[in-house]
Amino acid sequence: MTDGDGSGAGGAVDVSTGGFDTDPAAVFDQWDALLRWSADVDPATAVPYKESDLRAPVPEPRQIFAVALNYRPHTAEAGYEEPAEPLVFTKFPSCLTGPYDPIDLPPGHSTGNWRWSP
């Protein structure tokens, strides 16, 4: 529950009080029950949180798919033609981080690639 401005001012509700697992992946299996339960949650019970406490929305994904050349200006800048079909490729699950998680670089590297994907 948030106020929609990204500040976290609305707070968070402990889903375990509804009998749900706090692991986001486990909650997906109980999605309909979570929606029913959340309709009756009193927003006044929400506890404030800091955005810096947020982590990856799916902590341990089994697979991550990405789409290459999905940004037209960058595609043109790189000298590529826009593909007729999406160019889909996989990435290692460890590539996913939360908005404030540290990014560990390999030894001997002081900077990372400037590109990011929302």
C-alpha positions in Angstrom: 0.0 0.0 0.0 1.6 3.2 -1.1 0.4 6.7 -1.8 1.5 6.3 -5.4 4.3 8.9 -5.4 7.1 6.3 -4.7 7.9 7.7 -1.3 6.6 4.6 0.6 4.5 7.0 2.7 1.5 4.7 2.5 3.5 1.9 4.2 3.5 -1.9 3.9 1.3 -4.5 5.4 2.6 -7.8 6.8 0.9 -10.5 4.6 1.8 -13.2 7.0 -1.0 -11.8 9.2 -3.3 -13.2 6.5 -1.6 -16.6 6.6 0.5 -15.9 3.5 4.2 -16.6 3.0 6.4 -13.4 3.0 8.3 -14.8 0.0 7.0 -13.0 -3.1 7.4 -16.2 -5.2 5.2 -18.2 -2.8 2.5 -15.6 -2.8 2.0 -16.0 -6.6 0.6 -19.4 -6.0 -2.1 -17.9 -3.7 -2.8 -14.8 -5.8 -6.6 -14.9 -5.8 -6.7 -15.5 -2.0 -4.3 -12.6 -1.5 -6.5 -10.3 -3.5 -9.6 -11.3 -1.5 -7.7 -10.8 1.8 -6.2 -7.5 0.7 -9.7 -6.0 0.0 -10.4 -6.0 3.8 -7.0 -4.8 5.0 -7.2 -1.5 7.0 -4.7 0.9 5.5 -4.2 2.3 9.0 -2.3 -0.9 9.8 0.3 -0.2 7.2 3.8 0.4 8.5 6.0 3.1 6.8 9.1 1.9 5.0 12.1 3.5 3.3 12.5 3.0 -0.5 16.1 2.0 0.2 14.8 -1.1 2.0 13.2 -2.3 -1.3 14.9 -5.3 -3.0 14.3 -7.2 -6.2 10.6 -7.8 -6.7 11.3 -11.5 -7.5 14.2 -12.5 -5.4 15.1 -15.8 -7.1 13.8 -15.9 -10.6 14.3 -19.2 -12.5 14.7 -17.4 -15.8 15.1 -13.9 -17.2 14.3 -13.0 -20.8 15.5 -9.8 -22.4 14.8 -8.2 -25.7 17.6 -6.8 -27.8 17.3 -3.6 -29.9 14.2 -2.6 -28.1 15.0 1.1 -28.0 14.8 2.7 -31.4 17.2 5.6 -30.9 19.9 3.3 -29.5 19.3 0.8 -32.3 19.8 3.6 -34.9 22.8 5.1 -33.0 24.5 1.7 -33.0 24.0 1.4 -36.8 21.5 -1.5 -36.6 18.3 -2.0 -38.5 15.1 -2.4 -36.4 14.4 -6.1 -36.4 11.1 -7.4 -37.9 10.7 -9.7 -34.9 11.9 -9.2 -31.3 15.3 -10.6 -30.6 14.8 -12.4 -27.3 17.7 -13.8 -25.3 18.2 -15.1 -21.7 20.2 -13.6 -18.9 21.5 -15.1 -15.7 19.1 -14.8 -12.8 21.8 -12.9 -10.9 21.4 -9.9 -13.2 18.3 -8.8 -11.4 18.7 -6.4 -8.5 16.6 -4.1 -6.4 16.6 -0.4 -7.0 19.2 0.2 -4.2 21.0 -3.1 -4.1 24.8 -2.9 -4.6 26.2 -4.2 -7.9 29.4 -6.1 -7.4 31.9 -5.7 -10.2 34.5 -8.3 -11.2 38.0 -7.8 -9.8 39.9 -5.2 -11.9 36.8 -3.4 -13.1 36.0 0.0 -11.7 32.9 0.8 -13.8 29.9 -1.1 -15.2 28.0 -0.7 -18.5 26.0 2.5 -18.5 22.9 0.8 -20.0 20.1 -0.3 -17.8 16.6 -1.7 -18.3 13.6 -0.6 -16.3 
